[in-house]
């Protein structure tokens, strides 16, 4: 079985492919439709979108027109970061299901712990109210799992220590790539059996000119993107690469090689001097 269709088992028993296909900054209409169609043809079975991307309808059309059965595709979308109440969350979820034209999604996640215009602000009480809605959505069966994105350790603990918690987040989608592995968040997530997903797994293109990665990739006869994605998978994290051309989409599926322990240790020691800057992925 190819790496991209191997699976991680989430904390509720649901199986999620180890590599997803991201659609951030992919314009609605033909661009999204073609990208998702190409991804499905290339073998991806995990498609990630969000209401904030404004492309859910195009994602849904590509899913519907593909020759892949719905039950064989893991579909994930996101609650807008600005929706910080029970009622807003319920309304936005219904609108996402309608845009996707699906009866259910496999994963529904909170896009961020704060509205984007208030990045870094505290919304602990509001996030608990939203999590009430997420739990009800999960109980309805219309989302096979629920989770979060851009939540740091404090944000996760806010939900995990809440006396109203009935369902733990299944995933936390964070910015994660070689040189920027957010160890404290990952440690908190893994301690609670929360699977980490990696957006911007190529540092939004920032890794492709790295001489260190080029040297290691050359020793395996693979590209820098392939090395970077394989590294993430071997760290037990699910990368979400993007791609528009079929050549790039296809290349990112070719991850069936093993990075040895010495090279993994070298990659672990790399550090991004720019640090972390949250983005809207």
C-alpha positions as CSV (number, residue, x, y, z in Angstrom):
1,X,0.0,0.0,0.0
2,X,1.4,3.5,-0.9
3,X,2.3,5.8,2.0
4,X,-0.4,8.3,1.1
5,X,-3.1,5.7,1.7
6,X,-1.6,4.2,4.8
7,X,-3.5,5.4,7.8
8,X,-3.2,6.9,11.2
9,X,-5.9,5.8,13.7
10,X,-7.5,8.7,15.4
11,X,-8.5,8.6,19.1
12,X,-12.1,7.6,18.3
13,X,-10.9,4.7,16.1
14,X,-11.5,6.5,12.8
15,X,-8.7,5.9,10.2
16,X,-7.2,8.9,8.5
17,X,-4.8,8.7,5.5
18,X,-1.3,9.7,6.4
19,X,-1.0,12.3,3.7
20,X,-3.7,14.8,2.8
21,X,-4.2,17.2,-0.1
22,X,-4.5,20.9,0.9
23,X,-6.5,23.5,-0.9
24,X,-5.5,26.7,0.8
25,X,-5.0,29.6,-1.6
26,X,-6.6,27.5,-4.4
27,X,-9.2,29.7,-6.1
28,X,-12.8,28.5,-6.3
29,X,-14.0,27.2,-9.6
30,X,-11.8,25.4,-12.2
31,X,-8.6,25.8,-10.3
32,X,-9.9,24.0,-7.2
33,X,-11.9,21.5,-9.3
34,X,-8.9,20.5,-11.3
35,X,-6.5,20.4,-8.3
36,X,-8.8,18.1,-6.3
37,X,-9.6,16.0,-9.4
38,X,-5.9,15.6,-10.1
39,X,-5.2,14.7,-6.4
40,X,-7.9,12.0,-6.5
41,X,-6.5,10.6,-9.8
42,X,-3.0,10.6,-8.3
43,X,-4.2,8.5,-5.4
44,X,-4.9,11.0,-2.6
45,X,-7.8,9.9,-0.4
46,X,-7.7,12.8,2.1
47,X,-8.9,16.2,0.9
48,X,-8.7,19.3,3.2
49,X,-10.6,22.5,2.7
50,X,-12.2,25.3,4.8
51,X,-15.2,27.6,4.7
52,X,-12.6,30.5,4.8
53,X,-11.1,29.2,1.5
54,X,-14.4,29.9,-0.4
55,X,-13.8,26.7,-2.4
56,X,-15.9,24.1,-0.6
57,X,-18.4,24.0,-3.5
58,X,-15.7,23.3,-6.0
59,X,-14.2,20.7,-3.8
60,X,-17.6,19.0,-3.5
61,X,-18.1,19.1,-7.3
62,X,-14.7,17.4,-7.9
63,X,-15.5,14.7,-5.3
64,X,-18.9,14.1,-6.9
65,X,-17.5,13.9,-10.4
66,X,-14.6,11.5,-9.4
67,X,-14.9,7.8,-9.9
68,X,-13.8,7.3,-6.2
69,X,-16.5,6.2,-3.8
70,X,-17.5,8.7,-1.1
71,X,-16.7,6.3,1.7
72,X,-13.1,5.9,0.4
73,X,-12.4,9.7,0.7
74,X,-11.6,11.4,4.0
75,X,-13.0,14.9,3.7
76,X,-12.1,17.6,6.2
77,X,-13.3,21.2,6.4
78,X,-13.0,24.0,9.0
79,X,-15.2,26.2,11.1
80,X,-14.2,29.9,10.5
81,X,-11.9,31.3,13.1
82,X,-14.3,34.2,13.7
83,X,-17.2,31.9,14.7
84,X,-16.9,31.9,18.5
85,X,-20.4,30.9,19.7
86,X,-22.5,27.7,19.7
87,X,-25.1,29.1,17.3
88,X,-22.5,30.4,14.9
89,X,-20.7,27.1,14.8
90,X,-23.9,25.2,14.1
91,X,-24.9,27.5,11.3
92,X,-21.5,27.5,9.7
93,X,-21.3,23.7,9.8
94,X,-24.6,23.4,8.0
95,X,-23.5,25.9,5.4
96,X,-20.3,23.9,4.8
97,X,-22.2,20.6,4.4
98,X,-24.5,22.4,1.9
99,X,-21.6,23.9,-0.1
100,X,-19.8,20.5,-0.2
101,X,-23.1,18.8,-1.0
102,X,-22.3,16.0,1.4
103,X,-24.3,14.2,4.0
104,X,-21.3,14.1,6.3
105,X,-17.6,15.1,6.6
106,X,-15.0,12.9,8.1
107,X,-13.4,15.7,10.1
108,X,-14.6,19.1,11.1
109,X,-12.1,21.4,12.9
110,X,-12.0,24.8,14.5
111,X,-9.8,26.9,12.2
112,X,-8.1,28.9,15.0
113,X,-8.4,29.6,18.7
114,X,-8.9,33.4,17.9
115,X,-10.4,35.4,15.1
116,X,-7.7,36.2,12.5
117,X,-7.9,39.9,13.2
118,X,-7.3,39.3,16.9
119,X,-4.5,36.7,16.5
120,X,-3.1,35.7,19.9
121,X,-6.0,37.0,21.9
122,X,-7.6,34.8,24.6
123,X,-11.0,33.2,23.8
124,X,-11.0,30.3,26.3
125,X,-14.6,30.7,27.2
126,X,-15.8,31.1,23.6
127,X,-13.8,28.1,22.5
128,X,-15.5,25.9,25.1
129,X,-18.9,27.2,23.9
130,X,-17.9,26.3,20.3
131,X,-16.7,22.9,21.5
132,X,-20.2,22.2,22.8
133,X,-21.4,22.7,19.2
134,X,-18.6,20.5,17.9
135,X,-19.6,17.7,20.3
136,X,-23.2,18.0,19.2
137,X,-22.2,17.9,15.5
138,X,-20.1,14.8,16.2
139,X,-23.0,13.2,18.1
140,X,-25.3,13.8,15.1
141,X,-23.0,11.6,12.9
142,X,-22.6,14.4,10.4
143,X,-18.9,14.7,11.3
144,X,-17.1,11.4,11.9
145,X,-14.5,13.3,14.0
146,X,-13.9,16.8,15.3
147,X,-10.8,18.7,16.1
148,X,-8.9,21.9,16.0
149,X,-6.3,23.9,14.1
150,X,-3.6,26.4,15.2
151,X,-4.3,25.5,18.9
152,X,-1.2,25.7,21.1
153,X,-0.8,23.7,24.4
154,X,-2.8,26.2,26.4
155,X,-5.7,26.2,23.9
156,X,-5.7,22.4,23.9
157,X,-5.6,22.2,27.7
158,X,-8.5,24.7,27.9
159,X,-10.7,22.1,26.2
160,X,-9.1,19.0,27.8
161,X,-9.6,20.3,31.4
162,X,-13.2,21.5,30.8
163,X,-15.8,19.7,32.8
164,X,-18.1,19.8,29.8
165,X,-15.7,17.7,27.7
166,X,-17.3,14.6,26.3
167,X,-15.3,14.2,23.1
168,X,-11.6,15.0,22.9
169,X,-10.2,16.7,19.7
170,X,-9.1,14.0,17.3
171,X,-6.6,16.3,15.5
172,X,-4.7,19.5,15.8
173,X,-3.6,21.0,12.5
174,X,-0.6,23.2,12.9
175,X,2.3,24.7,10.9
176,X,4.9,22.0,10.9
177,X,7.9,21.4,8.6
178,X,11.6,20.4,8.7
179,X,13.2,22.9,11.1
180,X,10.0,23.9,12.7
181,X,8.3,21.0,14.5
182,X,6.6,22.8,17.4
183,X,7.7,20.3,19.9
184,X,5.7,21.6,22.9
185,X,2.4,21.5,21.0
186,X,3.1,18.1,19.6
187,X,4.0,16.8,23.1
188,X,0.7,18.0,24.5
189,X,-1.2,16.6,21.6
190,X,0.4,13.2,21.7
191,X,0.0,13.0,25.5
192,X,-3.8,13.1,24.8
193,X,-3.7,10.9,21.7
194,X,-4.5,13.8,19.4
195,X,-3.1,13.3,15.9
196,X,-1.1,16.2,14.5
197,X,-1.6,17.4,11.0
198,X,1.0,19.6,9.2
199,X,0.0,22.5,7.1
200,X,2.7,24.4,5.1
201,X,4.8,21.2,5.2
202,X,7.2,22.7,2.7
203,X,7.3,26.1,4.6
204,X,5.2,27.6,1.8
205,X,8.0,26.8,-0.6
206,X,10.7,28.0,1.7
207,X,12.5,24.7,1.9
208,X,13.0,24.1,-1.8
209,X,16.3,26.0,-2.0
210,X,17.8,24.5,1.2
211,X,21.3,23.2,0.5
212,X,21.1,20.9,3.5
213,X,17.9,19.3,2.3
214,X,19.2,19.1,-1.2
215,X,22.2,17.1,0.0
216,X,20.1,14.6,2.0
217,X,17.4,14.3,-0.7
218,X,20.2,13.5,-3.3
219,X,21.4,10.6,-1.2
220,X,17.9,9.0,-1.6
221,X,17.5,10.1,-5.2
222,X,14.3,12.1,-4.3
223,X,13.3,15.7,-4.5
224,X,13.4,18.1,-1.5
225,X,9.6,18.1,-1.3
226,X,9.5,14.3,-1.2
227,X,12.2,14.3,1.5
228,X,10.3,16.9,3.5
229,X,7.0,15.1,3.3
230,X,8.5,11.7,4.1
231,X,10.3,13.3,7.2
232,X,6.9,14.5,8.5
233,X,5.3,11.1,8.0
234,X,8.1,9.4,9.9
235,X,7.6,11.8,12.7
236,X,4.0,10.4,13.1
237,X,2.5,13.6,11.7
238,X,0.2,13.9,8.6
239,X,1.4,16.4,6.0
240,X,-1.1,18.4,3.8
241,X,0.9,19.4,0.7
242,X,-0.7,21.4,-2.1
243,X,-0.2,21.1,-5.8
244,X,-1.9,22.4,-9.0
245,X,0.0,20.8,-11.8
246,X,-0.5,17.1,-12.2
247,X,3.3,16.6,-12.1
248,X,3.7,18.1,-8.7
249,X,0.6,16.4,-7.3
250,X,1.9,13.1,-8.5
251,X,5.5,13.6,-7.3
252,X,4.2,14.4,-3.8
253,X,2.6,10.9,-3.6
254,X,5.9,9.1,-4.2
255,X,7.0,8.7,-0.6
256,X,7.7,5.0,-0.4
257,X,11.2,5.3,0.9
258,X,12.7,5.3,4.4
259,X,14.9,8.1,5.8
260,X,17.6,6.4,8.0
261,X,18.0,7.3,11.7
262,X,21.2,9.3,11.1
263,X,19.5,11.5,8.5
264,X,16.4,11.9,10.6
265,X,18.5,13.1,13.5
266,X,20.3,15.6,11.2
267,X,16.9,16.9,10.0
268,X,15.7,17.1,13.6
269,X,18.6,19.5,14.4
270,X,17.7,22.0,11.7
271,X,16.0,25.1,12.8
272,X,14.1,27.8,11.0
273,X,15.5,31.1,12.1
274,X,12.3,33.0,11.3
275,X,10.3,31.1,13.9
276,X,6.5,30.6,13.6
277,X,4.1,33.0,12.0
278,X,0.5,31.7,12.1
279,X,-1.2,31.9,8.7
280,X,-4.7,31.2,7.5
281,X,-4.1,27.6,6.3
